Amino acid sequence: MQIIFEEKMVPELRSRYVVLELDTIMQPGMEKPLTLYALIETMNLEILTKLPEIVQQHEVMIRAYKSSDWDTAENEANALRGQWRGEIDEFYDMLIEAVKEMRTSNTIWTGVKFIDPAKE
């Protein structure tokens, strides 16, 4: 899996590969949020036979996450673990943890994750 940082490349890449939206981030010094994508290059026959279904499931998860539908986001992320030959399971795990944190915090969620490198 490769991470795509240039959103303008996504349409061209989608014509040849599976490209999945991951997250939208913002950090100090950035003028506008940056959406990150995963480029899935290697797929086996099992993935190919259910490709439209798991791409749609991933998109449902992202929409739920960005709109604060925490139950749907967490359920879909759990269901997607192990897909894509496990290439993006770490992302699904991080999303599940973020959902758990958002449920308990009073933070206003805009669908953009704010990252402070000084605190990392």
Residue pairs with C-beta under 8 A, 6 or more apart in sequence:
1 38
1 39
1 40
1 41
1 84
1 87
1 88
2 38
2 39
2 41
3 22
3 36
3 37
3 38
3 39
4 10
4 13
4 19
4 36
4 37
4 38
4 39
5 34
5 36
7 34
7 35
7 37
10 19
10 37
13 19
13 39
17 39
17 40
17 41
18 39
18 40
18 43
18 51
18 55
19 37
19 38
19 39
19 40
20 37
20 38
20 40
20 55
20 58
20 88
21 35
21 36
21 37
21 58
21 59
21 62
22 35
22 36
22 37
22 38
22 62
22 88
22 91
23 35
23 36
23 91
23 95
23 113
24 33
24 34
24 35
24 36
24 66
24 111
24 112
24 113
25 33
25 34
25 36
25 112
25 113
25 114
25 115
26 32
26 33
26 34
26 112
26 113
26 114
26 115
27 114
27 115
27 116
27 117
28 116
28 117
28 118
33 112
38 87
38 88
38 91
40 84
40 87
40 88
42 85
42 87
43 51
43 84
43 85
44 85
47 54
47 83
47 84
47 85
54 80
54 83
54 84
57 76
57 79
57 80
58 76
58 80
60 72
60 76
61 72
61 73
61 76
61 77
61 80
61 95
63 69
64 70
64 72
64 73
64 76
65 73
65 95
65 98
65 99
65 111
66 111
67 111
68 102
68 109
70 99
70 102
70 103
73 95
73 99
74 95
74 96
74 99
74 100
77 92
77 95
77 96
77 99
78 92
78 96
80 92
81 89
81 92
81 93
82 89
98 113
102 109
